[in-house]
Amino acid sequence: MNRQRDRGRVTHRGRVTLAVIAAVCAAAMPGQAHAADGPAAYTFDPAAATVQGAETNADAAELKPGSVYRSSIKNGQKLYYRLELDDKTDAYVSAVAVPKTGGKVAYGDGITISIRDLDDTQCGSEDASFESAEFPRPIAAYVGRIVEKDSTTCAASGTYNVLIERESKATSSPEAWDLELRYESEPAPKDGASLPTEAPENWSSASPAPPSGHRKRSGGTSFYDATSLESGEWVDAIEPGQTLFYRVPVDWGQQIFTTAALSNSGKSTEYLGNALALALDNPMGGHVDDATLSYSGAPNSVAMDPLPPVAYENRYDAGADVSAMRFAGWYYLSVSLSPEVAEHYGNAPIGLTLKVKVVGDSKASPYQGDAGIFGVTDGDRDMARSGQSAPEAGRSDTMRTVAAAGIGAGSVLVLGLGAWMLLARRRAVPATPPPTPGGQPPYGGPPQAW
């Protein structure tokens, strides 16, 4: 019996050791591999479930809050997805459209996303389109079903439809665009909180002093693996046809100012209008603002227009850029360089500098309980200081867990070996008891055969 239990313990220790090794290997592997020849593809969230949009709302697949999905849409398609909503919670759905690399897009190509009730009443709608920078890159839009006080429009609980429509010119590439969809519920405001119900009229638009010094940070390929930044001057390099993603934590009451600059190139002086596109998206993946930069081989820069501090009441503003500054959390910067740059300046990366400045003191969250993605934590600020992306931070957490598991497994192994040695010593004791005076067995009993 003892031997059998010992074998069981050895087998368990083997399982723990193998689990630790497997976890180390898994943590060391990147989420997605990319080819070394050319810009990396958009990295979709590996947790995204594949869902197919339906051309009739009766067949629409349901989206769950707090979830990410992967889908696709062809030119001219109108695709439905389903939501089940209560009569209290504000709900948001975002869509990132990802055209194929190397294809063609034209001015006005894009998607429209809307939420509608079963009577087809539109609860909200937003577009994402290619404008003057007519080259393929990820573009994002979001829409919300907002339960407004004293309004019955889109306020009832029940089934709602998310409708995504794509429109492309005949001269554009006909391939389907990939979609990354996200559905989130906004936390409820604090009980008894008297939140403003009107948009702010004034805020500081003066650009702050630029950050001093510069540091290297390599951008990610998507919202999922965007590189974290704090206030500072950040140096990178971008290839023609590439889109780089970064993210910045912006808390309640804070403003973000951003400038992007391309370095010089001695290969040409060809003028290219709208060679670089800079975009800012909010924590929900909702488009806030964008800017474009021309290039002629000399250093050039472009700054994002001043935006208001993050505030709950920004949602009541008629301007989409101000309204989108309604959440605290990670704000995403994407920088895209036109593939046309390669025709005159070659395929080599061009130096890119991002100047990011977040100003203002953090204010209290308007929500009751956990803010989820609509808040900034100390952990977020730590990631911004270290430059970790979300998957890198996840791998770090995994490695810490693995280290703890490894220490635990080692302790179990040491204790097991100690117990085994103790048992071995006990078994090594002679079976015959020591003799007593007169040759009688101990304890005064009769002679026995041991």
C-alpha positions in Angstrom: 0.0 0.0 0.0 2.7 2.4 0.9 4.6 1.8 -2.3 1.4 2.4 -4.3 0.8 5.7 -2.6 4.5 6.7 -3.2 4.1 6.0 -6.9 1.0 8.1 -6.9 2.9 11.0 -5.4 5.7 10.6 -7.9 3.2 10.6 -10.7 1.5 13.8 -9.3 4.9 15.5 -9.1 5.6 14.6 -12.7 2.3 16.1 -13.7 3.0 19.4 -11.9 6.5 19.6 -13.4 5.1 19.0 -16.9 2.4 21.6 -16.4 5.0 24.2 -15.3 7.1 23.4 -18.4 4.0 23.7 -20.7 3.0 27.0 -19.1 6.6 28.4 -19.6 6.5 27.4 -23.3 3.0 28.8 -23.8 3.9 32.1 -22.1 7.0 32.4 -24.3 5.2 32.0 -27.5 3.8 35.1 -29.2 0.1 35.4 -30.0 0.6 35.5 -33.8 3.6 35.1 -36.0 4.2 37.5 -38.9 6.2 37.2 -42.0 9.5 39.0 -41.9 9.1 40.4 -45.5 6.8 43.3 -45.3 4.4 44.9 -42.8 2.8 42.6 -40.3 -0.8 41.8 -40.7 -3.5 43.0 -38.3 -3.5 40.8 -35.2 -7.0 39.9 -34.2 -7.8 39.2 -30.5 -7.2 35.4 -30.2 -10.1 35.3 -27.8 -12.5 36.5 -30.5 -15.2 34.0 -31.4 -16.0 33.7 -35.1 -19.6 34.9 -35.9 -21.3 35.1 -39.3 -23.5 38.1 -40.0 -27.0 37.4 -41.3 -28.7 39.1 -44.2 -32.0 38.8 -42.4 -32.4 39.9 -38.8 -34.4 36.9 -37.9 -31.3 34.7 -38.5 -28.9 37.0 -36.6 -26.4 35.5 -34.2 -26.5 36.9 -30.6 -23.5 39.0 -29.3 -22.7 38.7 -25.6 -21.6 41.7 -23.5 -17.9 41.8 -22.7 -17.0 39.7 -25.7 -15.0 40.2 -28.9 -16.0 38.6 -32.3 -14.5 38.1 -35.7 -16.6 38.4 -38.8 -16.3 39.7 -42.4 -18.4 41.7 -44.8 -18.5 41.9 -48.6 -19.1 45.0 -50.7 -22.8 46.0 -50.7 -23.7 43.6 -47.9 -26.0 44.5 -45.0 -25.3 42.2 -42.1 -27.3 41.7 -38.9 -26.2 40.7 -35.4 -28.5 40.4 -32.3 -28.4 42.0 -28.8 -30.6 41.2 -25.9 -30.9 44.4 -23.8 -32.6 45.4 -20.6 -34.3 48.8 -20.0 -31.6 50.3 -17.9 -28.1 49.6 -19.3 -26.4 51.6 -22.0 -24.8 49.3 -24.5 -22.1 49.9 -27.1 -20.9 47.9 -30.1 -17.8 48.7 -32.2 -16.5 47.4 -35.5 -13.0 47.5 -36.8 -13.0 47.0 -40.6 -9.7 45.6 -42.0 -9.3 45.6 -45.8 -6.9 43.2 -47.4 -3.3 44.4 -47.5 -2.2 45.5 -51.0 -5.8 46.2 -52.2 -7.4 49.4 -53.3 -9.9 51.7 -51.5 -11.4 55.0 -52.7 -12.7 58.2 -51.0 -16.0 57.4 -49.3 -15.5 53.6 -49.0 -16.4 52.4 -45.6 -18.9 50.9 -43.2 -21.9 52.2 -41.3 -22.9 50.6 -37.9 -26.2 51.1 -36.3 -28.4 49.7 -33.5 -32.1 49.3 -34.2 -35.1 47.9 -32.4 -37.5 45.4 -34.0 -39.5 48.2 -35.5 -36.3 49.3 -37.3 -36.2 52.5 -35.3 -32.6 53.6 -35.3 -31.1 54.0 -31.8 -27.8 55.3 -33.0 -25.5 55.2 -36.0 -21.9 56.0 -37.0 -19.7 55.8 -40.1 -16.1 54.8 -40.6 -14.7 55.7 -44.1 -11.6 56.4 -46.1 -11.4 60.0 -46.9 -8.4 61.9 -48.4 -5.9 59.2 -47.3 -7.1 56.6 -49.9 -5.1 53.5 -48.9 -6.1 50.3 -47.1 -5.8 50.4 -43.3 -8.0 49.4 -40.3 -10.8 51.9 -39.6 -13.2 51.8 -36.6 -16.6 53.0 -35.6 -18.9 52.4 -32.7 -22.6 52.9 -31.8 -24.6 53.0 -28.6 -28.1 52.2 -27.4 -28.5 54.9 -24.7 -31.4 54.8 -22.3 -32.3 58.5 -22.0 -34.4 59.9 -19.1 -38.0 60.7 -20.0 -37.6 59.1 -23.5 -39.2 55.9 -24.7 -37.2 55.6 -27.9 -35.0 52.5 -27.8 -35.6 52.2 -24.0 -37.6 49.0 -23.7 -36.0 45.7 -22.8 -35.9 43.0 -25.5 -34.2 42.2 -28.8 -32.2 44.7 -30.8 -30.4 44.5 -34.1 -26.8 45.6 -34.9 -26.7 46.4 -38.6 -23.3 46.8 -40.4 -23.4 48.0 -44.0 -20.4 48.3 -46.4 -20.1 50.5 -49.4 -17.1 50.5 -51.8 -16.6 52.1 -55.2 -16.4 50.0 -58.4 -12.7 50.8 -58.7 -12.0 49.4 -55.2 -10.8 45.9 -54.5 -13.8 43.5 -54.3 -12.5 41.2 -51.6 -14.4 40.9 -48.3 -13.2 43.0 -45.4 -12.5 41.4 -42.0 -14.4 42.7 -39.0 -13.5 42.7 -35.4 -16.6 43.4 -33.3 -16.8 44.2 -29.6 -19.9 44.5 -27.4 -19.7 46.2 -23.9 -22.2 47.4 -21.4 -21.5 50.7 -19.7 -21.5 50.5 -15.8 -24.4 52.3 -14.1 -23.7 55.7 -12.5 -23.3 56.0 -8.8 -26.6 55.9 -6.8 -27.8 59.4 -6.3 -25.1 61.0 -8.4 -26.2 64.2 -10.0 -24.3 64.0 -13.3 -24.4 66.9 -15.7 -26.8 66.5 -18.6 -25.3 69.1 -20.8 -22.1 69.1 -22.8 -19.2 71.4 -21.7 -19.0 74.6 -23.6 -15.4 75.6 -22.9 -12.1 73.8 -22.2 -8.4 74.6 -22.5 -7.2 74.3 -26.1 -3.7 75.5 -25.4 -1.2 72.9 -26.3 1.0 72.0 -23.3 4.8 72.3 -23.4 6.2 69.4 -25.5 7.8 66.5 -23.6 11.6 66.6 -23.4 13.9 63.7 -24.4 12.9 60.7 -26.4 12.7 57.0 -26.0 12.2 54.0 -28.3 8.9 52.2 -28.4 7.8 49.8 -31.2 4.1 50.0 -32.1 1.8 47.0 -32.2 -0.3 45.8 -35.2 -3.9 46.2 -33.8 -6.1 47.3 -30.9 -5.3 43.9 -29.2 -1.5 44.3 -29.1 -1.2 48.1 -29.1 2.0 49.3 -27.3 1.3 51.3 -24.1 2.6 54.8 -23.9 2.7 57.5 -21.2 3.4 61.2 -21.7 6.6 61.6 -23.6 8.4 61.7 -27.0 8.5 58.2 -28.6 10.6 57.1 -31.5 9.7 54.3 -33.9 10.0 53.5 -37.6 7.2 52.7 -40.0 7.2 50.9 -43.3 5.1 51.9 -46.4 1.7 50.2 -46.1 2.1 49.6 -42.4 -0.2 50.6 -39.5 1.2 50.9 -36.0 -1.0 50.9 -32.9 -0.3 52.5 -29.5 -2.5 53.1 -26.5 -2.5 55.8 -23.7 -4.4 55.7 -20.4 -6.5 58.9 -20.1 -8.5 59.2 -16.9 -11.6 61.2 -16.0 -10.7 64.9 -16.2 -7.6 64.5 -18.3 -6.8 65.7 -21.8 -4.6 64.1 -24.5 -2.5 66.0 -27.0 -0.8 64.1 -29.8 1.7 65.0 -32.6 3.1 62.6 -35.2 6.2 63.4 -37.3 8.1 61.7 -40.1 11.9 62.0 -40.4 13.7 63.1 -43.6 14.7 60.8 -46.4 17.5 61.4 -48.9 16.0 59.2 -51.6 13.6 61.6 -53.2 11.8 64.9 -53.0 8.5 63.7 -54.5 5.5 65.4 -52.9 2.9 63.0 -51.6 -0.3 64.4 -50.1 -1.9 62.5 -47.3 1.1 60.2 -47.0 0.5 59.5 -43.3 -2.8 59.1 -41.5 -3.1 59.6 -37.7 -6.2 58.4 -35.9 -7.4 58.5 -32.3 -10.1 56.0 -31.0 -11.7 55.8 -27.5 -11.7 52.8 -25.1 -14.7 51.3 -26.9 -12.9 51.5 -30.3 -15.0 54.5 -31.3 -13.4 57.0 -33.6 -12.6 60.3 -32.0 -10.5 62.3 -34.5 -7.9 62.0 -37.3 -5.3 64.0 -39.2 -3.2 63.5 -42.3 0.4 64.5 -43.2 2.0 65.2 -46.5 5.5 64.2 -47.3 8.3 65.3 -49.6 11.4 63.8 -48.1 11.9 66.5 -45.5 10.9 66.3 -41.9 7.2 67.1 -41.3 4.7 66.8 -38.5 0.9 67.0 -37.8 -0.9 67.6 -34.6 -4.3 66.3 -33.5 -6.9 69.0 -32.9 -7.3 69.9 -29.2 -9.9 67.7 -27.5 -11.8 68.3 -24.2 -11.0 66.5 -20.9 -12.6 63.1 -20.6 -16.1 63.7 -19.0 -19.3 61.8 -18.7 -21.3 64.8 -20.0 -19.3 64.9 -23.3 -21.8 62.4 -24.6 -24.4 65.2 -24.9 -22.3 67.2 -27.4 -23.4 67.2 -31.1 -19.8 66.9 -32.3 -18.7 63.4 -32.8 -15.1 64.1 -31.6 -16.3 65.7 -28.3 -19.0 63.1 -27.8 -16.5 60.3 -28.1 -14.5 61.6 -25.2 -17.1 60.2 -22.8 -15.1 57.4 -21.3 -11.9 57.1 -19.3 -9.6 54.2 -20.2 -7.2 53.3 -22.9 -7.2 55.7 -25.9 -5.8 54.2 -29.1 -3.5 55.9 -31.6 -3.0 54.4 -35.0 -0.4 55.6 -37.5 -0.6 54.5 -41.1 1.9 55.1 -43.9 0.7 55.0 -47.5 2.1 52.2 -49.6 2.6 54.8 -52.4 5.6 56.0 -50.3 7.5 52.9 -51.4 7.3 53.9 -55.1 9.4 57.0 -54.5 11.2 56.4 -51.2 11.7 52.6 -51.2 10.4 50.0 -48.8 12.8 50.8 -46.0 11.1 52.1 -42.8 11.0 55.9 -42.2 11.6 57.4 -38.8 8.5 58.1 -36.8 8.2 60.3 -33.7 5.1 60.5 -31.5 4.7 63.3 -29.0 2.1 62.4 -26.4 1.0 64.6 -23.5 -1.7 63.8 -21.0 -2.6 66.8 -18.7 -4.9 67.3 -15.9 -5.6 65.7 -12.5 -7.6 62.5 -12.4 -11.1 62.8 -11.1 -13.4 60.2 -9.5 -15.2 57.7 -11.6 -19.0 58.4 -12.1 -19.8 54.7 -12.0 -20.8 52.5 -9.2 -18.6 49.5 -8.8 -15.9 48.3 -11.2 -15.5 50.5 -14.3 -14.2 47.7 -16.4 -12.6 49.1 -19.6 -14.0 52.5 -18.9 -11.5 53.4 -16.2 -7.8 53.8 -15.5 -6.1 51.6 -12.9 -2.6 51.7 -11.3 -1.8 48.6 -13.3 -2.7 50.5 -16.5 -0.3 53.3 -15.5 2.4 50.7 -14.8 2.0 49.2 -18.3 2.2 52.7 -19.8 5.5 53.3 -18.0 6.9 50.0 -19.0 5.6 50.0 -22.6 3.8 46.6 -22.2 1.0 45.7 -24.5 -2.0 43.8 -23.1 -0.8 40.4 -24.3 2.7 41.1 -22.9 1.2 42.0 -19.5 -0.8 38.8 -19.7 2.3 36.8 -20.4 4.1 38.5 -17.4 1.2 37.5 -15.2 1.4 34.0 -16.5 5.1 33.8 -15.8 4.6 35.0 -12.3 2.0 32.3 -11.9 4.3 29.8 -13.4 7.1 30.9 -11.1 4.8 30.4 -8.1 3.7 27.0 -9.4 7.4 26.1 -10.0 8.3 27.0 -6.4 5.3 25.1 -5.2 6.2 22.0 -7.3 9.8 22.2 -6.0 8.6 22.4 -2.4 6.4 19.4 -2.9 9.3 17.5 -4.5 11.7 18.4 -1.7 9.1 17.4 1.0 8.3 14.2 -0.9 12.0 13.3 -1.1 12.4 14.0 2.6 9.4 11.8 3.5 10.8 9.1 1.2 14.2 9.2 3.0 12.6 9.1 6.4 10.5 6.0 5.4 13.6 4.4 3.9 15.5 4.9 7.2 12.7 3.4 9.2 12.6 0.4 6.9 16.3 -0.1 7.4 15.9 -0.7 11.2 16.6 -4.4 12.1 13.4 -6.5 12.4 14.8 -8.4 15.5 14.5 -6.3 18.7 17.6 -5.9 20.8 18.3 -8.7 23.3 17.6 -8.3 27.0 19.6 -9.6 29.9 19.2 -13.4 30.2 18.4 -13.7 26.5 14.7 -13.1 27.0 12.7 -10.9 24.6 11.8 -7.4 25.8 8.7 -6.4 27.7 8.8 -9.7 29.7 6.8 -11.7 27.1 7.4 -15.4 26.1 10.1 -16.2 23.6 8.8 -15.4 20.0 10.1 -16.0 16.5 10.4 -12.6 14.8 
